[in-house]
Amino acid sequence: MADTASAPTRPTLDTVAVATGDPEREQPWSELGLKADEYDRIKEILGRRPTSSELAMYSVMWSEHCSYKSSKVHLRQFGEIPQETSAGKMLAGIGENAGVLDIGQGYAVTFKVESHNHPSYVEPYQGAATGVGGIVRDILAMGARPVAVMDPLRFGPLDAADTHRVLPGIVAGVGGYGNCLGLPNIGGEAVFDPTYLGNPLVNALCVGVLRHEDLHLAKASGVGNLVVLYGARTGGDGIGGVSVLASETFDETGPAKRPSVQVGDPFMEKLLIECTLELFHANVVAGIQDLGGAGLSCATSELASAGDGGMHVHLDKVPLRDSTLAPEEILMSESQERMMAVVEPADIDDFLAICAKWDVEAAVIGEVTDTGRLEIDWHGERVVDVPPRTVAHDGPVYERPFARPQWQDQLQADAAESLPRPSTGDELRATLLQLVASPNLCDKSWITDQYDRYVQGNTVLSQPDDSGMIRVDEETNLGVSVATDCNGRFAKLDPYAGAQLALAEAYRNVATGGATPLAVSDCLNFGSPEDPDVMWQFAEACRGLKDACLELGVPVTGGNVSLYNQTGETAILPTPVVAVLGVIEDVRRRTPSSFQGAGERIVLLGRTREELSGSEWAHVVHGHLGGLPPKVDLRAERGLARLLADLVGIATSAHDLSDGGLAQALAEATLVSGIGARVTLEGDAFLALFTESAARAIVTVPDYELDELAALCARHGVPMAEIGTTGGTALEVDGQFSVPLDELRAAWTATLPAALG
């Protein structure tokens, strides 16, 4: 007889019947991130304790990342914003995988920005890569072809050892995945601040294009329709994944939980994209959902609750990379490159044939029912029997306590306007060179050169222009423009105004290229919601964003909330990243950001005030943060945007004024083009150069267009001041200093290569 004493024994399958008959079994609900009252609520919903598979589903779907349980009460106000826009209506909005907007000529565009912050700290390359993959599938699930990506990034100090660990991997992950997909990376940000040390922010945006009739929604309708899982096989990577990682703070000990980070395969994703688009074209998809955060737990429960309310799934039919996975692990796995479709039985052969053509594995794993239950079996035994809406939509809703921090008044009283300033021409020159070489203002080519910006041949504008622009239609040259922005220091000083300034800057950047701002997506990155100070910042930012969207007439189409972004007790700067999408009728008439020729007039648009608090000058020169951010004037922003639209074909260049003020805008406009400038500044030259007042831009026009520019400025109520002329090989401020472009470029370009190699 064989000796079986040491053979491993598998635990008894925890079925619904077992759970009913064994009500007192201890379960690891706390280890899975659930609170005691949440676990009690699950038992109340089910009338018994959950099975281990049900517990896994509820734990990931009720996580902060998936359920928005701390932010829902504040996000609801975005529904107060009218969904109609100046250029058309919203075809799909908040609650879908991504917002979809009518842009005319039968075209629609979809865009969204999401976070992959915690996974990118734990495993920088894969965390960032799968962040790109996930947002691309969100866009694909709406029926759109993904056409471009962007990457707003935040890091700790450039000279910190951990920044050197995470930054190269994150940039390589963003570039590697996007490049392999053949998607141009047309913009983003790279910002450095001590609060992001140990908690980098990796936000990923994708834009997609579709015809109106190609719109698809995430719902499982039609009793008897089949549920098909297709794409990559399910593995042990990403178990718990972003759904768990993003729902807790990191401690001081550094990276952990590597198995929780997903592993991406961009070549599989490329096949998945083309396969899915052909499935749409063949009209064999009745409903679709991508598999991202919470994996199968999310896809099954959301599709069922958004459709006829019932689904029966045979979990043992899921194709696996690891045959040892338990049912609860399969339900929690966030393995990448997977989609779930609802298919009518008459179409299943055609569906499977198209998948086979693209070498994409597909398996029928269930069917739509009218039971109102999500029922999941494992080898014929029931392991899940739940009302799907309780998993997907009816999770906890917390009204977290929040209050204005006691330290806020003191912070705002410590204004940067009282700091020592340069006064001589030599001091101004040295300040300019110090700022253009600073990590936040320096040339980012070390990063952006790792991205393919022009693949597909439809990129019109990209880094270092103010916005990214993509041609949508090759015959009419219809296009869209996108920009992302946020100054976390402004949001720390005043989160209400800081969120509005983030929106205003992205809105302005889209307008400088000649596009009409149309809609907003956001990625709200904050610290722990259990801290009343942080929740006050979050509540104020949401309120500010809603009020600004109402004033500017742009709806929020959707977005993402990322909380628990802090290490120990140190929360990140409140970072409400705002993406604005605009439409332009003819991309051939776009306005570039850099100077285009010598002998043209440089004109400053907007009102300049003494506003230095939160500025790059205060940050870089003095290491200071205090005071009040620049004044928000949304009426002025709207007038400036309309003026910039009217200046298409008149202005030869347009560059917004934001971080670094006029000095930085002039430096970038000259360095990118290689065309110098000479300017004459009225009053205090330091303030004129380095204040960061909003609702401003510089434009260049030929002499013969000055009168037309003046007339348009008067019509839109935008102050203008002619400040100089383009030309030469230096940036010269009359009566103060001159810097040869070669010297300026050396300072601007050296910083990242010197630090990163």
C-alpha positions in Angstrom: 0.0 0.0 0.0 1.3 3.5 -0.9 2.3 5.8 1.9 -0.2 8.7 1.7 0.5 10.1 5.1 2.4 13.1 3.8 0.3 13.8 0.7 -1.2 17.3 0.8 -4.9 17.6 1.3 -7.0 20.3 -0.4 -9.4 22.1 2.0 -13.0 21.3 1.6 -14.7 23.5 -1.0 -16.6 26.3 0.7 -19.9 26.1 -1.1 -23.2 27.9 -0.4 -24.4 24.7 1.3 -21.3 24.5 3.5 -21.6 28.2 4.5 -25.2 27.7 5.4 -24.4 24.7 7.6 -21.3 26.2 9.2 -22.3 29.7 10.2 -19.6 30.2 12.8 -16.5 29.5 10.7 -13.8 32.2 11.2 -13.1 34.1 8.0 -10.2 36.4 7.0 -12.4 39.4 6.3 -10.0 41.9 8.0 -7.0 40.6 6.1 -9.0 41.2 2.9 -9.6 44.9 3.8 -13.2 44.7 5.1 -14.3 46.4 8.3 -16.3 44.5 11.0 -19.5 46.4 10.1 -19.0 45.7 6.4 -18.6 42.0 7.1 -21.8 42.1 9.2 -23.6 43.8 6.4 -22.6 41.1 3.9 -24.0 38.4 6.3 -27.2 40.5 6.6 -27.5 40.7 2.8 -27.0 36.9 2.3 -28.8 35.8 5.4 -25.8 33.7 6.3 -22.0 34.0 6.3 -20.4 34.4 2.8 -18.5 31.6 1.2 -14.8 32.2 0.7 -15.5 33.0 -3.0 -18.3 35.5 -2.0 -16.1 37.0 0.6 -13.4 37.5 -2.1 -15.9 39.2 -4.4 -17.3 41.6 -1.8 -13.8 42.4 -0.4 -12.5 43.6 -3.8 -15.7 45.2 -5.0 -16.2 47.0 -1.7 -12.6 48.3 -1.7 -12.0 52.0 -1.8 -10.6 51.7 -5.4 -13.7 49.9 -6.8 -16.6 51.2 -4.7 -15.7 54.9 -4.1 -17.2 54.4 -0.6 -15.5 57.4 0.9 -15.9 59.7 -2.2 -19.4 58.9 -3.5 -21.1 61.5 -1.4 -18.9 64.2 -2.9 -18.8 62.9 -6.5 -22.6 63.0 -6.8 -22.5 66.8 -7.3 -20.9 66.3 -10.7 -24.3 65.1 -11.9 -25.6 68.6 -11.4 -23.5 69.8 -14.4 -25.5 69.9 -17.6 -24.5 67.2 -20.1 -25.0 69.3 -23.2 -21.9 71.0 -24.4 -21.1 73.9 -26.8 -20.1 71.4 -29.6 -22.7 68.6 -29.0 -24.1 66.2 -26.5 -22.7 63.5 -24.3 -23.6 60.1 -25.5 -22.4 58.3 -22.4 -21.2 59.7 -19.1 -20.5 59.0 -15.5 -21.1 55.3 -14.6 -19.9 53.9 -17.9 -16.4 52.7 -18.6 -15.6 56.1 -20.1 -17.4 59.2 -21.2 -18.4 59.5 -24.9 -19.0 62.9 -26.6 -20.5 63.8 -30.0 -17.9 65.9 -31.9 -19.8 66.3 -35.1 -19.7 64.7 -38.6 -21.0 61.4 -37.1 -18.0 61.0 -35.0 -17.8 60.6 -31.2 -14.7 60.6 -29.0 -14.2 58.9 -25.6 -11.6 59.7 -23.1 -10.8 58.9 -19.4 -7.9 59.2 -16.9 -7.3 56.7 -14.2 -4.6 55.9 -11.6 -2.3 53.0 -11.0 -0.3 54.6 -8.2 0.3 52.0 -5.6 1.1 49.1 -8.0 3.6 51.4 -9.7 5.4 52.0 -6.4 5.6 48.2 -5.6 6.6 47.1 -9.2 7.4 50.3 -11.3 7.5 48.8 -14.8 4.6 46.4 -14.6 2.5 48.8 -12.4 2.8 51.6 -15.0 2.5 49.3 -18.0 -0.7 47.7 -16.8 -2.1 51.1 -15.9 -1.8 52.0 -19.6 -3.3 48.6 -20.6 -6.2 49.0 -18.3 -7.2 52.5 -19.4 -6.9 51.4 -23.1 -9.4 48.6 -22.4 -11.8 51.0 -20.8 -11.8 53.0 -24.0 -12.1 49.9 -26.2 -15.1 48.7 -24.2 -17.1 51.7 -25.3 -16.8 50.6 -28.9 -13.9 53.0 -29.8 -10.5 52.5 -31.4 -7.9 53.8 -29.0 -5.9 56.5 -30.8 -3.6 58.1 -28.2 -2.4 58.0 -24.5 -1.1 60.5 -22.0 0.7 60.1 -18.7 0.5 62.6 -15.8 3.2 61.5 -13.4 4.4 62.6 -9.9 7.6 61.7 -8.2 9.6 62.4 -5.0 12.7 64.7 -5.2 14.8 64.0 -8.3 17.9 63.4 -6.1 16.2 60.8 -3.9 17.3 57.2 -4.1 13.7 55.9 -4.3 12.9 58.3 -7.2 15.8 56.7 -9.0 14.3 53.3 -8.3 10.7 54.1 -9.5 11.1 56.7 -12.2 13.0 54.8 -14.8 10.8 51.8 -14.4 7.6 53.8 -14.6 8.7 55.7 -17.7 9.8 52.5 -19.3 6.5 50.8 -18.5 4.4 53.6 -19.9 6.5 53.8 -23.0 7.1 50.1 -23.5 3.4 49.2 -23.3 2.1 52.1 -25.3 4.8 51.8 -28.0 4.1 48.1 -28.4 0.4 48.9 -28.8 1.2 51.4 -31.5 -0.4 54.3 -29.6 1.1 57.7 -29.7 1.8 59.3 -26.3 0.9 62.9 -26.9 1.3 64.6 -23.6 1.3 64.5 -19.8 3.3 65.8 -16.9 6.3 64.9 -14.8 6.3 66.8 -11.4 8.6 66.4 -8.5 7.8 67.1 -4.8 8.9 65.6 -1.5 5.4 64.5 -0.6 5.4 62.0 -3.5 8.5 60.2 -2.1 7.3 56.6 -1.4 4.0 57.3 -3.2 4.5 58.2 -6.8 1.4 59.0 -8.9 1.0 57.2 -12.2 -2.2 58.5 -13.9 -2.9 57.2 -17.4 -5.2 58.7 -20.0 -6.5 57.3 -23.2 -8.5 58.8 -26.1 -10.6 56.7 -28.5 -12.6 57.5 -31.6 -15.8 55.9 -32.8 -18.8 56.5 -35.1 -22.1 57.2 -33.2 -23.6 53.8 -34.2 -20.6 51.9 -32.8 -21.2 52.9 -29.2 -21.3 49.8 -26.8 -22.4 49.7 -23.2 -21.5 47.4 -20.3 -24.7 45.4 -19.6 -25.8 41.8 -19.7 -29.3 41.7 -21.2 -31.3 39.0 -23.0 -32.1 35.8 -21.0 -30.2 32.9 -22.5 -27.5 35.1 -24.0 -24.0 33.7 -23.5 -21.2 35.1 -21.4 -17.9 34.8 -23.1 -14.5 35.4 -21.5 -11.8 36.1 -24.1 -8.2 37.3 -24.2 -5.3 36.2 -22.0 -5.6 33.3 -19.6 -6.2 34.0 -15.9 -3.2 33.6 -13.7 -2.0 34.2 -10.2 -0.7 37.7 -10.9 -2.7 40.6 -9.6 -4.7 38.7 -7.0 -6.2 41.6 -5.0 -4.3 43.8 -7.3 -5.1 47.5 -7.5 -8.4 47.0 -5.7 -6.6 46.1 -2.5 -3.3 47.9 -3.0 -5.0 51.2 -3.6 -7.2 50.9 -0.5 -4.5 51.3 2.2 -1.5 53.4 2.9 2.1 52.1 2.7 4.1 52.0 5.8 7.7 53.2 6.1 9.3 49.9 5.3 9.1 50.1 1.6 7.7 48.0 -1.2 5.9 44.8 -0.5 3.1 42.7 -2.0 4.8 42.1 -5.4 2.4 39.2 -6.2 -0.5 41.7 -6.1 0.9 43.6 -9.2 -0.4 42.6 -12.6 1.9 41.5 -15.4 1.2 43.0 -18.8 1.5 41.6 -22.3 1.1 44.5 -24.8 1.2 42.1 -27.8 -1.7 40.2 -26.4 -3.5 43.5 -25.8 -2.9 44.6 -29.4 -4.5 41.3 -30.7 -7.4 41.9 -28.2 -8.0 45.4 -29.6 -8.1 44.4 -33.2 -10.2 41.3 -32.4 -12.7 43.3 -30.3 -13.0 46.0 -33.0 -13.8 43.3 -35.6 -16.3 41.7 -33.2 -18.1 45.1 -33.0 -18.0 45.5 -36.8 -19.5 42.1 -37.2 -22.3 43.1 -34.8 -22.0 40.0 -32.7 -21.6 41.7 -29.3 -24.7 42.5 -27.2 -22.8 43.8 -24.2 -19.1 44.1 -23.1 -16.9 44.9 -20.1 -13.2 45.0 -19.7 -11.5 43.1 -16.9 -9.4 45.5 -14.8 -9.6 46.2 -11.1 -11.3 43.3 -9.3 -11.2 41.1 -12.4 -14.0 38.6 -12.8 -15.6 39.8 -9.6 -16.2 43.2 -11.3 -17.0 42.1 -14.8 -19.7 39.5 -13.8 -21.4 41.6 -11.1 -21.4 44.9 -13.1 -22.6 43.3 -16.3 -25.4 41.4 -14.4 -26.5 44.4 -12.3 -26.6 46.7 -15.3 -28.6 44.2 -17.4 -31.5 41.9 -16.7 -30.1 41.2 -13.2 -29.1 37.6 -13.4 -26.1 35.6 -14.5 -25.0 32.0 -14.1 -21.2 31.4 -14.5 -19.3 28.1 -14.6 -16.0 29.2 -13.1 -14.2 26.0 -13.9 -14.6 26.9 -17.6 -12.3 29.9 -17.2 -9.0 29.3 -19.1 -6.2 29.3 -16.5 -2.4 29.8 -16.6 -2.1 28.2 -13.2 -4.3 25.1 -12.6 -3.8 25.3 -8.8 -5.8 28.5 -8.4 -8.7 28.2 -6.0 -12.1 29.7 -7.0 -11.7 32.8 -4.8 -8.2 33.4 -6.4 -9.7 33.2 -9.9 -12.4 35.7 -8.9 -9.9 38.1 -7.4 -7.2 37.9 -10.1 -6.5 41.0 -12.1 -4.6 39.3 -14.8 -4.5 41.7 -17.8 -5.6 41.6 -21.4 -9.1 40.1 -20.8 -12.6 41.1 -21.9 -16.0 39.7 -21.2 -18.8 39.8 -23.8 -22.5 39.0 -23.8 -23.3 37.2 -27.1 -26.6 36.0 -28.5 -26.5 32.2 -29.2 -27.1 32.7 -32.9 -23.9 34.8 -33.1 -21.6 32.6 -31.0 -20.0 30.7 -33.8 -19.2 33.9 -35.7 -17.8 35.4 -32.4 -15.6 32.4 -31.7 -14.4 32.3 -35.4 -13.3 36.0 -35.2 -11.4 35.3 -31.9 -9.7 32.3 -33.5 -8.7 34.4 -36.5 -6.8 36.8 -34.2 -5.4 33.9 -32.1 -7.4 35.2 -29.1 -8.6 32.4 -26.8 -12.3 32.5 -25.9 -14.5 30.4 -23.7 -18.2 30.4 -23.0 -18.4 30.5 -19.2 -22.0 31.3 -18.5 -25.4 32.7 -19.6 -27.7 35.6 -18.7 -30.6 34.6 -16.5 -33.7 36.3 -15.1 -33.2 35.1 -11.5 -31.9 38.4 -10.2 -28.9 36.5 -8.8 -25.3 36.1 -9.7 -24.7 32.4 -9.4 -21.2 30.9 -9.8 -20.5 27.2 -9.8 -17.1 25.4 -9.5 -17.2 21.9 -10.9 -20.9 21.7 -10.4 -21.0 23.0 -6.9 -22.4 26.5 -6.1 -19.7 28.8 -4.6 -21.5 32.2 -5.2 -25.1 33.0 -4.9 -25.6 36.8 -4.4 -27.7 39.7 -5.6 -25.2 41.2 -8.1 -26.2 44.8 -7.4 -25.1 44.4 -3.8 -21.6 43.5 -5.0 -21.3 46.0 -7.8 -23.2 49.1 -6.7 -24.7 48.9 -3.3 -21.5 48.8 -1.3 -20.8 50.9 1.8 -21.2 54.7 1.5 -19.3 56.6 4.1 -19.8 60.2 5.1 -16.3 60.6 6.4 -15.8 63.4 8.9 -14.0 66.4 7.5 -13.0 69.8 8.8 -10.8 72.7 7.7 -7.4 71.8 9.2 -6.2 73.9 12.1 -3.0 74.6 10.3 -4.7 76.0 7.1 -4.9 79.6 8.3 -1.3 79.7 9.4 -0.3 78.2 6.0 -2.2 80.8 4.1 -0.8 83.6 6.2 2.7 82.7 5.3 2.7 84.4 1.9 5.6 84.1 -0.5 5.0 87.7 -1.6 7.2 88.8 1.4 10.2 86.6 0.5 13.4 88.3 -0.7 13.5 88.9 -4.4 16.1 89.5 -7.1 16.5 93.1 -7.9 19.3 93.5 -10.4 19.6 92.3 -14.0 22.3 89.9 -13.1 20.1 88.4 -10.3 17.1 88.1 -12.6 19.3 86.3 -15.1 20.6 83.9 -12.5 17.0 83.3 -11.3 15.9 82.5 -14.8 18.7 80.0 -15.3 18.0 78.4 -11.9 14.3 77.9 -12.6 14.6 76.6 -16.2 17.0 73.9 -14.8 14.7 73.0 -11.9 13.2 69.5 -12.0 9.6 70.7 -12.6 10.5 73.2 -15.4 13.4 71.6 -17.1 13.2 69.8 -20.5 11.5 66.4 -20.2 12.9 64.9 -23.3 14.7 62.2 -21.2 11.2 60.9 -20.5 9.2 61.8 -23.7 11.9 60.5 -26.1 11.1 57.0 -24.7 7.6 57.4 -26.1 6.5 57.1 -29.7 4.6 60.3 -30.3 3.8 60.0 -34.0 2.9 56.3 -34.7 -0.4 56.0 -36.7 0.5 59.3 -38.5 -2.4 61.4 -37.0 -0.5 63.3 -34.3 -0.7 67.0 -34.9 0.6 68.4 -31.6 2.5 66.7 -28.8 5.2 67.3 -26.2 6.5 70.0 -25.7 3.4 71.8 -27.1 0.8 73.0 -24.5 -1.6 70.2 -25.6 -1.7 67.0 -27.6 -3.8 67.0 -30.7 -4.9 64.1 -32.9 -6.5 64.1 -36.3 -9.8 62.2 -36.3 -10.8 62.3 -40.0 -8.2 62.3 -42.8 -10.6 63.9 -45.3 -12.2 66.7 -43.3 -9.2 67.1 -40.8 -11.6 67.1 -37.8 -9.5 66.7 -34.7 -9.4 66.7 -30.9 -7.0 68.2 -28.4 -6.3 67.0 -24.8 -4.3 68.5 -21.9 -3.8 67.3 -18.3 -2.8 69.6 -15.5 -2.6 70.1 -11.7 -0.5 72.2 -9.4 -0.6 70.3 -6.1 1.0 73.2 -4.2 -1.9 75.5 -5.2 -4.3 72.7 -4.0 -2.5 72.5 -0.7 -2.9 76.3 -0.2 -6.6 76.2 -1.1 -8.0 73.0 -2.5 -11.2 74.7 -3.8 -9.2 77.2 -5.8 -6.5 74.6 -6.6 -8.9 72.3 -8.4 -10.3 75.2 -10.3 -6.8 76.3 -11.3 -6.1 72.8 -12.5 -9.2 72.8 -14.7 -8.4 76.4 -15.9 -4.9 75.5 -16.9 -5.9 72.4 -18.9 -8.8 74.4 -20.5 -6.4 77.1 -21.4 -3.8 74.7 -22.8 -6.4 73.1 -25.1 -7.5 76.6 -26.2 -3.9 77.8 -27.1 -3.8 75.1 -29.8 -7.0 76.5 -31.4 -9.4 73.9 -30.1 -12.7 74.6 -28.3 -12.7 73.0 -24.8 -15.5 70.4 -24.6 -15.5 68.2 -21.5 -13.5 67.0 -18.4 -12.2 63.8 -17.0 -10.5 63.8 -13.6 -8.2 61.7 -11.5 -8.5 62.9 -7.9 -5.3 61.8 -6.0 -5.4 62.4 -2.2 -4.2 60.9 1.1 -6.1 58.8 3.6 -9.9 59.4 3.7 -9.7 58.5 7.4 -7.9 61.8 8.0 -10.4 64.7 8.4 -7.9 67.1 7.0 -7.5 65.1 3.8 -11.3 64.6 3.5 -11.7 68.4 3.8 -9.2 68.8 0.9 -11.1 66.3 -1.1 -14.5 67.8 -0.5 -13.3 71.3 -1.3 -11.6 70.1 -4.5 -14.8 68.4 -5.7 -16.9 71.5 -4.9 -14.4 73.7 -6.7 -14.3 71.5 -9.7 -18.1 71.3 -9.9 -18.5 75.1 -9.6 -15.8 75.7 -12.3 -17.3 73.2 -14.7 -20.7 75.0 -14.3 -19.1 78.3 -15.0 -17.1 77.2 -18.0 -19.9 75.0 -19.4 -17.9 71.7 -19.5 -19.3 68.5 -18.1 -17.4 65.9 -16.1 -17.7 62.7 -18.2 -16.1 60.4 -15.6 -12.8 59.8 -14.0 -11.1 58.1 -11.0 -10.5 58.6 -7.3 -7.3 57.4 -5.7 -7.1 57.7 -2.0 -4.7 56.5 0.7 -1.8 58.1 -1.2 0.5 58.6 1.8 3.4 56.9 3.4 3.0 56.6 7.2 1.6 60.0 8.3 2.8 61.9 5.3 0.0 62.5 2.7 0.8 63.6 -0.8 -0.1 67.1 -1.9 -3.7 67.1 -2.8 -3.5 66.4 -6.6 -6.8 66.7 -8.5 -5.5 66.0 -12.0 -7.9 67.4 -14.6 -8.0 66.4 -18.2 -9.8 68.6 -20.7 -10.7 67.5 -24.2 -11.5 70.0 -27.0 -12.5 69.8 -30.6 -11.0 71.6 -33.6 -12.7 71.6 -37.0 -9.5 71.6 -39.1 -6.2 70.5 -37.5 -4.2 72.1 -40.3 -5.1 75.4 -38.7 -3.9 74.6 -35.2 -1.7 77.0 -33.4 1.7 75.7 -32.2 3.3 76.7 -28.9 6.7 77.8 -30.0 7.8 80.8 -32.1 7.5 80.3 -35.8 9.6 83.1 -37.4 11.7 86.2 -36.7 10.3 89.7 -36.8 6.9 88.9 -35.3 5.3 90.8 -32.4 5.0 89.1 -29.0 1.8 90.1 -27.2 0.9 89.2 -23.6 -2.8 88.5 -23.1 -4.5 88.7 -19.7 -4.0 90.5 -16.5 -0.8 90.2 -14.4 -1.0 90.4 -10.7 1.5 90.1 -7.8 0.9 86.3 -7.2 3.9 84.4 -6.0 2.6 82.0 -3.4 2.8 78.4 -4.5 4.9 79.5 -7.4 7.9 77.6 -8.8 10.1 80.6 -7.8 9.0 80.3 -4.2 9.4 76.5 -4.3 12.8 76.3 -6.1 14.6 79.4 -4.7 13.2 79.4 -1.2 11.8 75.9 -0.6 8.7 77.8 0.5 5.0 76.8 0.5 2.5 79.3 2.0 0.0 82.0 1.2 -2.8 82.0 -1.3 -2.7 80.6 -4.8 -3.3 82.9 -7.8 -6.8 84.3 -8.2 -9.3 82.2 -10.1 -11.1 84.2 -12.8 -13.2 81.8 -14.8 -14.9 84.5 -16.9 -11.5 85.7 -17.9 -10.5 82.1 -18.8 -13.5 81.7 -21.0 -12.9 85.0 -22.7 -9.3 84.1 -23.3 -10.3 80.7 -24.8 -12.8 82.3 -27.1 -10.2 84.8 -28.2 -7.6 82.1 -28.9 -10.2 80.2 -31.0 -10.7 83.4 -33.1 -7.0 83.9 -33.4 -6.6 80.6 -35.4 -5.0 81.7 -38.7 -4.0 85.1 -37.2 -1.6 84.2 -34.4 1.4 82.2 -35.5 2.0 80.8 -32.0 0.3 80.7 -28.6 1.7 79.6 -25.3 -0.1 79.6 -21.9 1.4 81.2 -18.8 1.4 78.9 -15.8 4.3 77.3 -13.9 7.3 79.6 -14.0 5.2 82.5 -15.4 6.2 84.6 -18.4 9.9 83.7 -18.0 9.3 80.0 -18.5 6.8 80.6 -21.4 9.4 82.7 -23.2 12.2 80.2 -22.6 10.1 77.3 -23.9 8.9 79.2 -27.0 12.4 80.2 -27.9 14.2 77.0 -27.1 11.8 74.7 -29.0 12.0 76.9 -32.1 15.6 78.1 -31.8 14.2 81.6 -32.5 15.2 84.3 -29.9 13.2 87.2 -28.5 13.7 90.7 -27.1 11.1 91.9 -24.7 10.5 95.2 -22.8 8.7 94.9 -19.5 6.8 97.7 -17.8 7.1 98.1 -14.0 8.7 95.5 -11.8 10.6 93.2 -14.1 10.8 90.4 -11.5 7.0 90.3 -11.1 6.4 90.5 -14.8 8.7 87.5 -15.3 7.9 85.2 -12.4 4.4 85.8 -11.1 2.0 82.9 -12.0 -1.3 84.8 -12.5 -3.8 82.7 -14.3 -5.9 83.4 -17.5 -2.8 84.5 -19.4 -1.0 83.6 -22.6 1.5 85.0 -25.0 0.8 85.0 -28.7 2.9 86.1 -31.7 1.4 87.9 -34.8 2.9 89.5 -37.8 2.8 93.3 -37.8 -0.1 93.5 -40.2 -2.3 91.5 -37.8 -1.8 93.7 -34.7 -5.0 95.8 -35.4 -7.1 92.7 -35.9 -5.7 91.2 -32.6 -6.5 94.4 -30.8 -10.1 94.4 -32.1 -10.6 90.8 -31.1 -9.1 91.4 -27.6 -11.6 94.3 -27.2 -14.5 92.1 -28.3 -13.6 89.4 -25.8 -12.6 91.7 -23.0 -9.1 90.4 -22.8 -6.3 92.9 -21.8 -3.3 92.9 -24.2 0.2 94.3 -24.1 2.7 94.3 -26.8 5.9 93.3 -25.1 8.5 92.4 -27.7 9.7 90.9 -31.0 10.9 87.5 -32.0 14.3 87.0 -33.6 18.0 86.6 -32.9 19.9 84.0 -30.9 19.2 85.1 -27.3 16.4 85.8 -24.9 16.8 89.4 -24.0 14.9 91.5 -21.4 15.6 95.1 -22.4 17.5 97.0 -19.7 17.9 93.9 -17.5 19.8 90.9 -19.1 20.5 88.8 -22.1 20.9 85.0 -22.2 22.2 83.3 -25.4 19.9 80.5 -26.4 22.8 78.0 -26.3 23.4 78.8 -22.6 19.7 78.7 -21.8 19.3 75.4 -23.6 22.3 73.9 -21.7 20.6 74.7 -18.4 17.2 73.5 -19.6 18.3 70.2 -21.0 21.0 69.0 -18.6 18.9 68.3 -15.4 17.3 64.9 -16.1 20.2 63.3 -18.0 22.6 64.4 -15.2 20.4 62.9 -12.5 19.2 59.8 -14.3 22.0 58.9 -16.8 
